[in-house]
Amino acid sequence: MNMKRTKLICAAGVNESTGSYRESNAGLTPSAALHELRLQPISLVAAKHIIIRNHYLHSFPGGTKLHIGVFLGTRLLGALTLGVGPFLGYKIVRDAEPTDVITLTRLWLSDELPSNTESKVLGILLRELKKSTNLKFVLAYSDPAAGHVGTIYQGTNWFYIGLSSATPLYDIGDGKLHYSRSLAHQLGSHSMKYWNSKGLAVKTIPQMAKHKYIYFLDESWRSRLAVPELPFPKKEGNSGNHGNH
């Protein structure tokens, strides 16, 4: 991804443990000072634990490049992942290469955190990516099946570019739903035929298309956008708590 070294992006030398991650909801009030909020790399193991346990999809995305913890003081109260995203997603920007883009694939924050923490976290993340990488833009997706329309992106200067292609999930009998890319990382292939040949009775679970957003880390690249910017979708009712991106 042509990353430069940075405290946020480079995990080298960071000794992270889940010891500061409390399962209980005690000890923090909604008025907690967000000036103590910070983002820091965490281990892949810690990120998987937090995301699989707490995120509404209960799965960890394949192709993850960055796994970052959200800390308030010394407490680990959230996690986010960024990675390769959908195949050919970079082509929505003219003359872009895969190394120009990264996709925000998961975001989960504890309900203990104040409601405006999501925007604060995204602001820190985007500033660091802009300052410390050669990336040109970031993609993110919101799941209408979960009641999400991307309010967090609408409030932080992203552009809405419509609905993605509807990508199915897969049931391999383990009680979880998986994306094709995640299964490819686990099983070595995207092919349903290959999975069946290994004795896996994989079921295809159709999904709704997702709302798609883009954020330009390099503002000069905005003119290269190959699809129209569209009005934001509207939220119907309350879609729930933090971050279940």
QUICORPE-V173434 format. One record per run of one state. SS is the DSSP state (~ for helix, > for strand, _ for the rest). FROM is the first residue (numbers start at 1). LEN is the number of residues. If there is no record, write none. Layout:
<<SS | FROM | LEN> <SS | FROM | LEN>>
This chain:
<<_ | 1 | 2> <> | 3 | 1> <_ | 4 | 14> <~ | 18 | 3> <_ | 21 | 13> <~ | 34 | 3> <> | 37 | 5> <_ | 42 | 2> <~ | 44 | 11> <_ | 55 | 9> <> | 64 | 9> <_ | 73 | 2> <> | 75 | 9> <_ | 84 | 5> <~ | 89 | 4> <> | 93 | 1> <_ | 94 | 4> <~ | 98 | 3> <> | 101 | 9> <_ | 110 | 7> <~ | 117 | 16> <> | 133 | 1> <_ | 134 | 3> <> | 137 | 6> <_ | 143 | 1> <~ | 144 | 3> <_ | 147 | 4> <~ | 151 | 4> <_ | 155 | 4> <> | 159 | 5> <_ | 164 | 5> <> | 169 | 3> <_ | 172 | 5> <> | 177 | 2> <_ | 179 | 1> <~ | 180 | 8> <_ | 188 | 4> <~ | 192 | 6> <_ | 198 | 5> <> | 203 | 3> <_ | 206 | 5> <> | 211 | 6> <_ | 217 | 2> <~ | 219 | 6> <> | 225 | 1> <_ | 226 | 4> <> | 230 | 1> <_ | 231 | 15>>
